[in-house]
Amino acid sequence: RFEHALDCYSAALELAPDGPNSHVYYSNRAAAFLSINDYESSIDDSERALSLKPDYAKAHARLGLAYFVSGRYDEAVEAYEEALEHDPENEWCRGHYEQAKLKLEFERQKTRSAKPKNRTNTSQPHLSHSSQEQQQQQQQHRQIYQEERDQEDFQSDDEGEEEGVEGEEEEEEEEGEEE
C-alpha cells in the first residue's frame, strides 16, 4: 500500500516537481516514507515540501516526526515549533512537540550524568551497552511511530491530501477560492 503511494507521488512529482500542489505531494510522500521506516527520505521530502511552501504546517509536523523517530530530538522540537507557529490549534502536533521536548531534556540529562569524571579508560563493554540502549530507543521510537501512524489524524487530512491526485483537485479548488 505505501509502496504504491510512493510510486504515485513520485510519478506526480516527475510531471511537476515544482507545480502548485507539489508541496503536498512531497509531504505525502514523506508520510509514506515514514510508514516504511525510511526516515532520511522522509526528512528530505519534508524539506523539499517546505522549500516550495515554507508555511505548510503539515510538512513541518512530518519533518518533526521523522526527526523524532530518528532520535534527533532537538531538530524535532524545532520542526514542531514551526508547525505550531503555522497551525497553533493542531493538538496532534502539540502533543508530539511536548513528547519531543521531554525526550530532548531526558537525553540532555542522561548526557550530563554520563560524562566521565577524570576517567581516561573507557571500556568496550560500556560501548556495547550504549549500543544496546540505542537499539532499544530506536525500537521505542518505531513503536511510538507505529501507534501514531495507526491514528486517523496522521493518515487523513481535512483537505483530503492523503487521497492522492484526486484529492488534490479539491484542495486546488479551495486554494483558488481563497485568492
N, C-alpha and C positions, 0 to 999 in steps of 0.2 A: 504494500500500500504506500509506504513512504518512498520507496524507490520509484514508484510510478509518479508520485507528486514531484520528486526531484527531476524526473525526466520532463514532465510538463512545464515546470517553472524554468528549467534550463532551456527548453525549446522556445518559450516565450521570450526569454532574455536574449537568445540568439537573434531573434527577429527584431527586438527593440531593446538593446541594452541600456538605453537612457531615455526610454519613452515616458509618457505621462504617468503610467502605472508601474514602471519598473521598480520603484522603491518597494512597492507591495510584493512584487514577485521575488525580489531579493530577500525581503523579510520572511515571506512564507517559505522560501527555500531554506532559509536559516532555521526555521522551525522544523522542517523535515530533517535537516542535518542533525539537529538536537535529538530528534526522535531515534536516529540510528547511532547516537553517541559519537558523532563526528563534530566535536566541539570547535576545533580550529576552523573548519569550513563554515560553521555557523557564525563564528566571530567575523570571519571575512565577509560573509554575505550581509550580516547586520551592518557592518561598517560601510559596505557598498550602498546599502539602502539609505543610510544616513548621509552619505556623500551626495545623494540625489535629493533627499528631503531631510534636512537636519532636525526638523521639529517633529519627526514621526515617532511618537511615543512608543508605539509597539516595537519598532526596531531597537530603540534604546532598552526596552524591557527584555527583549530576546537576547540582546548583547549582554545584559546583566546576568541573565540565566546561564548563558554559555560561559561567562567568566566564573560564575558561582560554581557550576559543576566541574569546572577545570581547576578549582581551588584558588582562583585569583580574586580573592575577596575584596581587596582594595579597588580593583577595577570594576567589580560587580557593584559595589556601593556607588561609585561614580556614575555608572550607567543607569542604575535605578534612580539616583537623584535627578539625573537629566530627564528620565522618563516621567517622573513625578512633576517636574517643572512644567512639562507639556500636557500632562494629564493628572492633575492633583487628586482627582476623585477615584483613581484606579486602586481599588482595595487589594487586588491580587499583587500588583506591583508594590504597594506599600508594605504588605506582609513579607514579601521577598526582600525588600530593602532592609527591613528590620532584622530578618534572618541573616542577611549578609553582614550587617553591622555587628551582630553578635558573634558571628564566626570570625570576622576580622579581629575583633577585640580579644577573643579567645586565642587566636593564633599569635597575636602580639604578646599576650601574657605568657603563653607557652614558650615563645622565643626568648623572652626576658628571663624566665625562670630556668631555661635550658642552657643559658650561656655558661660555659665552663669558667670557674674561678681559678685563675693561675694554673690551669692544667696544661701540660704540654703533650700528654699522651692520650689520644682518643683511640679507643679500641674498635676493632672490626665488629664485634657483637652489637655495639651501640648503633653502628650504621645500619645493620640489618634490622634492628628493632625499629629504627626510624623508617626504613623501607616498608616494614610491615604496617606501621602507623599510616604511612601514605596510602598504601593499598586499602586499608580499612576506611580511610577518609574518602578515597575515590569511590569505594563501594557505597558508602553512606550517601555521597553526592548523587550517584546514579539512582539509588533508591528514592531519594527526595525528588529527583527529576521525574522518575517513573510515576510517582504518586501525583505530581503536578501535571504531568502530561495527560494523565487519565481524567483530570478535571475538565469540565466543559469550558471554563474560562480560557484555558490555554489553547484548546483545539478550535473553538469557534470565535467568531467576532460579530459584533452587532452590525457591521457593514458588509458581512458576507465575504470577507477577504479569504477565508480558508476554502472557499468554494472553487477557487481556481479562476480560469479565464472567464467563465460565465458570470461569476460573482463580481468580476471587475467591471462589467458593464453597468451594474447598479451603482457602484462606487463612483464611476466616471460620471454618471448622470447626476448623482448627488453633488459632486465637486463642481460640475457645470452650473448647478443651481446656486451655489454659494457665490460665484463670481459676479 
